[in-house]
């Protein structure tokens, strides 16, 4: 079954509203992870959905990938930028990233480059309870 890992950016003041909207999706894992970004204090609501063409992404939402071993989330563009910076400007599909160096982080593009933001678990919401 194909799934999509989504991240919706929000604040502490409005994350309850985002959670209500996330619950309208067909969630795959039945758990929603809320992470706090450092140093910004912004929150990221992370959830895995079963795609449905009639369901649009919420505003402020991106699709990401995750390395379970290091709990690193990233976009493909950010990964490509990271590899180029680590590999002397060369984008090499076979380059092996040391994911432990990016443990508990979110890697996103920032213009022509990437930025790495540390994440801290803020809350886990089990939708089965």
C-alpha positions as CSV (number, residue, x, y, z in Angstrom):
1,X,0.0,0.0,0.0
2,X,1.3,3.4,-1.0
3,X,1.4,6.1,1.7
4,X,2.6,9.7,2.0
5,X,4.4,11.2,5.0
6,X,3.2,14.7,5.5
7,X,4.4,17.6,7.7
8,X,2.2,20.5,8.5
9,X,3.8,23.6,10.0
10,X,2.0,25.4,12.8
11,X,2.3,27.1,16.2
12,X,1.4,26.0,19.7
13,X,-1.6,28.3,19.6
14,X,-3.1,26.7,16.5
15,X,-2.0,23.1,16.5
16,X,-5.2,21.8,18.0
17,X,-7.1,23.1,15.0
18,X,-4.5,21.4,12.7
19,X,-5.0,18.1,14.5
20,X,-8.7,18.3,13.9
21,X,-8.2,18.8,10.2
22,X,-5.5,16.0,10.1
23,X,-8.0,13.6,11.6
24,X,-10.2,14.0,8.4
25,X,-7.5,12.1,6.4
26,X,-7.3,8.4,6.1
27,X,-4.3,7.9,8.5
28,X,-2.1,4.9,7.9
29,X,-0.2,4.7,11.2
30,X,-3.0,6.0,13.5
31,X,-0.4,8.1,15.3
32,X,0.3,11.8,14.8
33,X,3.7,13.1,15.9
34,X,4.1,16.8,16.9
35,X,7.6,18.0,16.8
36,X,9.1,21.3,18.0
37,X,11.7,22.9,15.7
38,X,14.7,24.4,17.2
39,X,15.6,27.3,17.3
40,X,12.3,28.6,15.8
41,X,9.9,27.1,18.3
42,X,7.6,26.3,15.4
43,X,5.7,23.0,15.5
44,X,5.6,20.4,12.8
45,X,2.7,17.9,12.8
46,X,3.9,14.7,11.1
47,X,1.4,12.0,9.9
48,X,1.3,9.2,7.4
49,X,-1.7,9.2,5.1
50,X,-3.2,6.9,2.5
51,X,-3.4,9.2,-0.5
52,X,-6.9,10.2,-1.8
53,X,-7.1,12.4,-4.9
54,X,-10.2,14.2,-3.5
55,X,-8.3,15.3,-0.3
56,X,-6.1,18.3,-0.7
57,X,-3.1,19.0,1.5
58,X,-3.6,21.5,4.3
59,X,-2.0,24.9,3.9
60,X,1.6,24.8,5.2
61,X,2.0,21.1,4.4
62,X,4.9,19.4,2.6
63,X,5.6,15.8,1.7
64,X,8.7,14.4,3.3
65,X,10.7,11.2,3.5
66,X,12.1,9.7,6.7
67,X,15.2,7.7,7.8
68,X,13.9,5.6,10.7
69,X,17.4,4.8,12.0
70,X,18.1,8.5,12.8
71,X,14.6,9.9,12.8
72,X,15.6,12.3,10.1
73,X,12.9,13.8,7.8
74,X,13.8,15.5,4.5
75,X,12.6,16.6,1.2
76,X,14.2,15.2,-2.0
77,X,15.4,18.7,-3.0
78,X,17.0,19.1,0.4
79,X,18.6,15.7,0.2
80,X,20.1,16.6,-3.2
81,X,21.4,19.9,-1.8
82,X,22.9,18.2,1.2
83,X,24.7,15.6,-0.9
84,X,26.1,18.3,-3.2
85,X,27.4,20.2,-0.1
86,X,29.0,17.1,1.3
87,X,30.4,15.8,-2.0
88,X,32.3,18.8,-3.3
89,X,29.3,20.2,-5.3
90,X,28.6,16.9,-7.1
91,X,25.1,15.4,-7.0
92,X,25.8,11.7,-6.8
93,X,22.9,9.3,-6.4
94,X,25.2,6.8,-4.9
95,X,26.6,9.1,-2.2
96,X,26.1,7.6,1.3
97,X,24.9,10.2,3.8
98,X,25.9,9.6,7.4
99,X,22.4,9.9,8.8
100,X,23.6,9.8,12.4
101,X,25.0,13.3,11.8
102,X,21.4,14.4,11.2
103,X,19.7,12.6,14.0
104,X,16.3,14.1,15.1
105,X,16.3,16.7,12.5
106,X,14.3,18.1,9.5
107,X,16.2,19.0,6.4
108,X,14.6,21.5,4.1
109,X,15.6,23.7,1.2
110,X,16.4,27.3,1.8
111,X,16.6,29.0,-1.5
112,X,19.5,27.5,-3.4
113,X,20.8,25.6,-0.3
114,X,19.4,23.5,2.5
115,X,19.0,24.0,6.2
116,X,19.0,21.5,9.0
117,X,16.7,22.1,12.0
118,X,16.8,20.1,15.1
119,X,13.5,18.5,16.3
120,X,12.3,17.6,19.7
121,X,9.2,15.5,20.4
122,X,6.4,17.7,21.7
123,X,3.5,15.2,21.7
124,X,2.3,11.9,20.3
125,X,-1.4,11.7,19.5
126,X,-2.8,8.2,19.3
127,X,-6.0,8.5,17.4
128,X,-7.1,5.0,18.6
129,X,-7.6,6.3,22.1
